[in-house]
Amino acid sequence: MATVPPYPTHSSVPVDSRLRHAHWWQRNWVRYGALITLLALSGLVILALVRQQTGTEGFLVGIGLAVLPVPLLIAAFRWLDRVEPGPWRNLLFAFAWGACAAALIAIVANSFATKWIATATADPSSADTLGATVIAPVVEESAKAAAVLLVFLFRRRDFTGIVDGVVIAGVTATGFAFTENILYLGTAFGTDQLSGGRGIASVTAATFFVRVIMSPFAHPLFTVLTGIGFGIAALSGDRQRARRVLLPLCGLLLAMGMHAFWNGSSTFGEYGFFAVYGAFMLPAFGLLTWLVIWTRQRELRTVREELPAYAVAGWLTPAEPFALGSMRARRLAREYAGHHFGKPAARAVAEYEAYATSLAFLRHRGRRGRAGADFLARERELLHELWRRREIARPALDYAARATAPPVPVMMPVPPPAAWPVYGYPAAPYPAYNPYRS
């Protein structure tokens, strides 16, 4: 086993002195502080607006009911992201943007546009319909897409493909749907308080069934189309600028179109909503679910195909590419490290798996001519992080590789045809070791 890296991991190139004297607005703590302040103010304003429309009791009931699907949706998107898990701060930003900033933009812009149309046309009913089917999809999907765009631009290392786009877009839409559900459920509760509605026949129960039980995936489904566009753009080379711009725009337009079709289902007759739900929404949800799961499996295959080159170079053991390309083996490696060395060791193995996956994706993009100018620097950085954790990760991954390796059958030699009358027909394969044999 190698005890030193196959080549130096630190570059001797001096750091540009200009980076040491960045302007105050270019410092990370200033940017983070401004972003947190923006999201916090947006959250306070949107909460005040929702509470004003629903009342205190309706607001509390709305929060209690709207929060129910959130853990399930976040867990589903986190599961999709297990191959190359992104940092939690990206997910927190996406959820906060959707729940606070995007929701505030939507509620203000939708109300203003609907009132302006009603005043201009003197037809409040048509203004409401136009606002729901045209204005709301454009405003809401644009507001949610802004979070995906920000991560794509400023967290480029964490945004490497379709799955990353799906996860960021889905979490953003989950936050947006959470705030919107508070508004709808709280308003429905206030209506029941005035009309005396109770139980299953109440407006609150009907709203809960439609928005939380039947279609909790609606907003994530729309915005995921935008995320797929950004994800494909992330796979494109730096020189393919038209593709990197047009694909996210196409995804955004598809998201707006699907959103408008869903909102307009209530205008298609008495059973229009259920027809659109059964004939359009469920098949679209199933198709996109299949797509992201297939993409996840393709990512694992990429890990198995790209990492053997680093095993040949001495950075990895021969068994590691197989173990790192299997989610079951990864889990066993973390459990092994945690059981024998404690939680810090399990965390180190998880980090090792994430860095190795990033390395495989980086090499995959490089072989296809889509790597950025920082390819070599990024490769050395990832290899250095792997080398730092090798003492803990290698034994765990070797154990996981042995535990998940498929059995190799041993074939009994087939006697020649002349001996068949003595031995019978050719024997079936049998295991190399049988504990029940004497």
Secondary structure, DSSP 8 states (H G I E B T S, - for coil): --SS-SS--S------GGGGG--GGGSHHHHHHHHHHHHHHHHHHHHHHHHHHHHHHHHHHHHHHHTTHHHHHHHHHHHHTSSS---HHHHHHHHHIIIIIIHHHHHHHHHHHHHHHHHHHS-HHHHHHHIIIIIHHHHHHHHHHHHHHHHHHH-GGG--SHHHHHHHHHHHHHHHHHHHHHHHHHHHHHHHHHHT--GGGSHHHHHHIIIIII-TTHHHHHHHHHHHHHHHHHTS-TT-HHHHHHHHHHHHHHHHHHHHHHHGGGGS-TTHHHHHIIIIIHHHHHHHHHHHHHHHHHHHHHHHHHTHHHHHTTSS-TTHHHHHT-HHHHHHHHHHHHHHH-HHHHHHHHHHHHHHHHHHHHHHHHHTT---TTHHHHHHHHHHHHHHTHHHHHHHHHHHHHHH-----B------GGGHHHH-S----B-S--TT--
